[in-house]
Amino acid sequence: MHISHSGEDDNLKRLLSFSLAFVKDKCGDFNISGETNLDIRAKELVFERTRYAYNDAVEYFDDNFLSDIVGLSLDILFIQEVETDEGI
């Protein structure tokens, strides 16, 4: 999205918050400001879903990013299991 004015800021913030909630619900918890590979992949999914929502095509997001969603959710689950097993 190439937006060169601030008139869309509120709408984009709203779409980003919806997309963040969606990805966390589908994949699990992550740090949107984090720098780990997991966090960066999750952030990319948030941005991609926001792009789809902005262009009124959010109904296509799940199908087009299914492998990314499943892969990220499995990786997050695996990390949580490892941390639980290690007592972290």
N, C-alpha and C positions, 0 to 999 in steps of 0.2 A: 504494500500500500504506500503510495507516494502522496502524502498529505502535507501541503505546504502552508497550512493555516491552522489556527488554534480553534476554529469553530467546531471541530469534531472531537475535541479533547474529552468532554464529558461522556459522549457516546462511546468513545474508544475505551475509556476507563471502565465504563459499565460492562462493555463486551469482554474486556480483559478479566474483570472480576467473575463474570459468568463462566468464562472458559477455564479460569483457574479452579473454580469450584467443580466444574465438570471433570477435568483431568484428575484432580485429587480424588473425586468420588470413584472414577473408573480405575485408576491406577494405584492409588495409595498416597500416603503423605510424602512430601518432598519439600525442599527449601527453594522457593522461587528465586532467592538471591544467592543461592549456593553456587559453588564452582566445581562440584564433583561432576563426573560424567553423567550420572543419574539425574542430577538437578538440571543440567544443561539440556539433556534430552527432554525432560519434562517441560522445561521452559519453552523449548521449540514447539512442542505439541500445543501448549497454551497459545502461542503466537499463531500457529497454523489454524487452530480452531477459531480464533478471533478473526483471522482473515476470511475464513468461510462465513462466519456470522455477519461480518461487515458487508460481504457481498451477497447476503441473503441466500446462502447455499449450505447452511449448517447441516441440513439433512444428508448431505453427501460426505460429511467429515468422517463418520464412523467407518463407512465402507472403504474410503480412500486411505485411512490411517489405521486400519484394524491391526496390521502386523506391528506397527509402532506402539499402539495402545497395549496389546497383549504382551509384547516384549518388555515394555517398561513396567507393566504391572507385575510380571513374573520376577523381574530383577529387583523391584522394590520389595516384594514378598520375600525373596531369597535373602536380601540384606537384613530385613527385619528378623527372619528366622536365625540368621547367623548371630546377630546382636543379642537375641534372646538366649540362644544357646551359650554364648560367651558371658552372659550376665552383664552386658553393657547397658 
